[in-house]
Every structure is written in C-alpha cells, then in structure tokens.
Amino acid sequence: MAVGDSDGCPGFTTMRRRLAASLARSSIVLLFGPVTTVAAATLVVGPGQPIATVADAARLARDGDTVAIMPGAYRGDVAVWRQKKLRIIGLPPGAVLQAAGNSAEGKAIWVFRDGDFTVENVEFRGARVADRNGAGIRFERGRLEVVGCRFIDNQTGILTANFSDSILVIRDSEFRDAPAVPGGLPHLLYVGRIDFFEISGSHLHGGHRGHLLKSRARRSRIAYNLILDDPTGSASYEIDLPDGGDVELVGNIVGQSAHTDNPTVIAYGAEGAIWPNNRLHAAHNTMLASGWRPAWFVRSWIDGAEIVTRNNVTIGLGVFTSLLAGDHRGNLALPPDTFDLATLELRPPFDRMVAAWPPAPPVEGLHPLRPLRRFVRPIGTVVRDDFGAAAPGAVPP
C-alpha cells in the first residue's frame, strides 16, 4: 500500500482524528505542564527539521515525549528505542521506513527495548537479516500498542521476545507480502511467550510458507480481523497457536488459499501445552477454504483443553467440529462459492439462510462471545448492528 492509499476510508479518517488529538495533547502538556517538572516535548523529525533522522530522534527523545515523523520515505533509518514511555506518530499521510539493507542490532528496522510504547501510522518495508527473521518491529519487553501501521515485505512483520510480563496490542493495521526468501519461513506476525496479545481491525494476507499469524502468548484475543491469504498466497496455517493458552477468536474472517501445503486453517497446541490454562473459545467467525482439497478448519492437539464454539460459519469443503472435542452449538456449514471475497458479503440465497439460522446463546464471561463489531476494508471496524441477537458468522447477512 502506498502512502495515502487509505484516504477516505472509515479507518483512515478515524486514525487522522486520533493523530490530531494525540498531538494536541502533547502540545498542551508542553505549554501547560507543571513548572516543577520537565514537560513532555513533541520532537518533529524529517527533512528540513532540526532532527533530520529517526535514529537521531531515538537518541534525543526523553521519557513521555512524542516523536512526530514528517511524511515521506526514510531509507535505512533504523533505530533502537530505549525510553520508558514514548509515543511515535507518522504524520498524515504517513511515514515509510524502508530497511534498504540496514537493521538495528541485526534484528529489525526498529527495536523497542523495555518500556511503554505507542506507534501510529508508520509503514515498515523490506526488513532482512542474516537469521532470516528480520522484523519491521522487534518488541523485546514492556507494552507496545501499534495503531494504523503497515508491515510489507518483511521476513517478519512484528516479532516479540519471550518475556512473560509483556503486552502487545495491535489495532487497524495491515501485514502483507511475506518474501520468498530461499531457506526462510516468514511469518507476517510472530508473538512470543508474552502475557497478553490482542489484535483487532487488521488485515493479514499474502503469506509464503510461514503462517499469517502466530501467537505463543498466555492470553490471545483475536477479534474482527480479515486473516485471509491472497489467491496466489501460500501460507501454511492462517492462525497458529502452538503453545495453547487462553484464546478468544471472535468475529474474524479467516481463510486459506488453494496453494497452501497445509489443510489446517487454525492450529491450536501443535507443539504442546506450555501454559497452565488452555482454553479456546471461537464465536461468530467465518472460515473459508479454497480449492477442492478438504480443509481442517480448527485442529487441536491438547487433550483436556476447554474448547467452545458458537455460531461460526464454515464455507467450502472441510471438517470443523466433527473432529474437534468440546462444546459446539449454533455453527453452520455452507458450500463453496457462497462468499464474495471482493465485498466480504454472503451471496444470495445464502445470506437469507444465515439470517434465518437460530443462533446459540453466547458464552458469558469477561468477554462475552458475541460480536459487537465487524471488520471493514481496508482496515478498521464498525459497530455490528445485530449484536443483540447476532446471526452466525463474522458478516451480518
């Protein structure tokens, strides 16, 4: 996606407003902060500015500052961020960080060491390192929130370390075009053994041999995303949860390409249970299989895991709950070619069939398994109007 491609879409408009509000808050702190402390500053980065490079901003920024990056391309401008609290904003239409053969510490375009970070409206392209896991962002420890960002043609879009007290939250972002690197196994998003991972309103597509999304987190909440390999993509699993854990899948559109070498769409516990609590709750997802080889829509390897499915829709040839232990209600299987990938809508008369299908009551808990929102292209979510008695699947009929 080129800078500004999303102009005019609901997600991009919302992001612009959020960026303006963020900068306004930073300015207020700068102008009216308590005189007894050092006020947070906004550091503007770019050509013609006192701070010309992102690397310089990473060296100069203090805890609590905002780094605002002027629009344009920044080639080889890699950085390590060591602050304890920092917000980084790409000013509209956005900043593009091109690796151009460089990497920070042989790891990534940007490395976040240990702190509370927010990154908004920045694009990361072309990360390559000798270990074949070059990332747009390497997140090592703390809390990282990523909003409205794009990760394109990286060996790994985001790669985290394995600190069990870390948190990663991703909203309204895009991950695509895993490179066909010889000997590599690129994942668009790879979350290590951290405490909590959440992704929403995001689009993951264009895989190659690796997985679109892989999470080893103790708790993973994956809601209202489009995780759908392109027609020419060749990802393995679309969602891989190799260590089990506490997982909620709500309102996602998930599907594999006919070119995949692996029939499993969503894999749970393939490498064994690591965490003490293993629970997989999946509700109101639409799962797609392309081609004539039957898919295994959800597969679990963990005996005794709590598996609950409610009101999911599967489209295409494949098996779902018949080979999946657990509590399954309200799920519906539809034949191939009943879903329009261009519009993300069900084709008639199957939309009416879904509308008439009686949904099972949602599972209550900390996050009730009912869809409150739905994904909209190119990125983002909107309120789902029928959430009170939502029909099956991620797409309202």
C-alpha positions, 0 to 999 in steps of 0.5 A: 500500500502506498502512502495515502492509499487509505484516504477516505476510508472509515479507518483512515479518517478515524486514525487522522482524528486520533493523530490530531488529538494525540498531538494536541495533547502533547502540545498542551502538556508542553505549554501547560505542564507543571513548572516543577517538572520537565514537560513532555516535548513533541520532537518533529523529525524529517527533512528540513527539521532540526532532527533530520533522522529517526535514529537521531530522534531515538537518541534525543527523545526523553521519557513521555515525549512524542516523536512526530515523523514528517511524511515521506520515505526514510531509507535505512533509518533504523533505530533502537528505542530505549525510553520508558514511555514514548509515543511515535506518530507518522504524520498524515499521510504517513511515514515509510521506513524502508530497511534498504539493507540496514537493521538495528542490532541485526534484528529489525528496522526498529527495536523497542527495548523495555518500556511503554510504547505507542506507534501510529501510522508508520509503514515498515518495508523490506526488513532482512537479516542474516537469521532470516527473521528480520522484523519491521518491529522487534518488541523485546519487553514492556507494552507496545500498542501499534495503531494504523501501521503497515508491515510489507515485505518483511521476513517478519512483520512484528516479532516479540521476545519471550518475556512473560510480563509483556503486552502487545496490542495491535489495532487497524493495521495491515501485514502483507507480502511475506518474501520468498526468501530461499531457506526462510519461513516468514511469518507476517506476525510472530508473538512470543511467550508474552502475557497478553496479545490482542489484535483487532481491525487488521488485515493479514494476507499474502503469506509464503510458507510461514503462517499469517499469524502466530501467537505463543502468548498466555492470553490471545484475543483475536477479534474482527480481523480479515486473516485471509491469504491472497489467491496466489498466497501460500501460507501454511496455517492462517492462525497458529497457536502452538503453545495453547493458552487462553484464546478468544477468536471472535468475529474474524474472517479467516481463510486459506488459499488453494496453494497452501501445503497445509489443510489446517486453517487454525492450529491450536497446541501443535507443539504442546501445552506450555501454559497452565490454562488452555482454553479456546473459545471461537464465536461468530467467525467465518472460515473459508477454504479454497480449492477442492482439497478438504480443509481442517478448519480448527485442529487441536492437539491438547487433550483436556483443553476447554474448547467452545464454539458458537455460531461460526460459519464454515464455507467450502469443503472441510471438517470443523467440529466433527473432529474437534472435542468440546462444546459446539452449538449454533455453527453452520456449514455452507458450500463453496462459492457462497462468499464474495471475497471482493465485498466480504458479503454472503451471496444470495440465497445464502445470506437469507439462510444465515439470517434465518439460522437460530443462533446459540446463546453466547458464552458469558464471561469477561468477554462475552462471545458475541460480536459487537463489531465487524471488520471493514476494508481496508482496515478498521471496524464498525459497530455490528448492528445485530449484536443483540441477537447476532446471526452466525458468522463474522458478516451480518447477512 
